[in-house]
Amino acid sequence: MKVRSIGFTINNNNKNINTVDVMNAFINASNREHSRTDYTRKILISDVNDFYYGLVVTFRNQKKNCKSQFVDGKFQLKIEDLQGSDKLANFNFFLIKKSNLSGLYMYHHGSCSLNTLFSHLETISNEFIRNQNKEEIKKLGDKPKQKEVTAINKKYKERLTFSLMTNKNNIQSVLCQFKEIKSTSFKFNYIDFKGGPMTALEQFVNTTTIDMNFNSSDRTKVQQLSQNLSNIYNSMSGVAKAQVIAVNHAGIEKTIDFMNYPVFLKHTISI
């Protein structure tokens, strides 16, 4: 079985949300079942020393199992019925470093994708944050002022983000997996104003950020956009940070960070 270790990060830019509390909410949700038409899934997370360790277990809702073998040089295919409560299952392992919330996710063909894991974790974290928001409003009393309620809602508007990590070599292959590419942002560690009034500010700043939003009608041109973004990133120097906002095939918006270290570590394991 070929397994890929995929890099990812969890970011919390909201000072009103305690990251440790959210991670504990993930741990407490380990008994939860995420049920869909064709599968049931559990995400088991534990806290050990400097890391969070995770296991994704997916049970397929099917009662047939296909087996194949070669007998006397002939290929044989056998379909067998699963007995009782037996179900086909697959597993994904992951770990997250506490100090920077960077992690590795082990993926193999047909298993739970990293984007799907993100979706499950976003659901849990959003539920936790909404409950925290609700509890703070409750403390205002039976007839709170709308201004105070609005202020509390604003405090919790920004949520945790879950991002893929990639590098120059696989930008295009990663982005091609998405349904739409909405926008991109590049941060450079130098200033290069070509004349005009902006040059007066060069002595006071040391970085430049460029944000680009793609036309709604062009966002589904994933192949072309991903190729162009890959070409840009590979040809430009001094890129301190690069980020793309894309939408997956489930309609969920994702952030992809391009960092200068590998994301896919391919290896083979025997089971």
Secondary structure by P-SEA (a helix, b strand, c coil): cccccccbbbbbccccccaaaaaaaaaaacccccccccbbbbbbbbbcccbbbbbbbbbbcccbbbbbbbcccbbbbbbbbbccccccccccccccccccccbbbbbccccccaaaaaaaaaaaaaaaaaaaaaaaaaaccccccaaaaaaaaaaacbbbbbbbbbccccaaaaaaacccccbbbbbbcbbbbcccccccccccccbbbbbbbcccccccaaaaaaaaaaaaaaacccccbbbbbbcccccbbbbbbbccccccccccccc
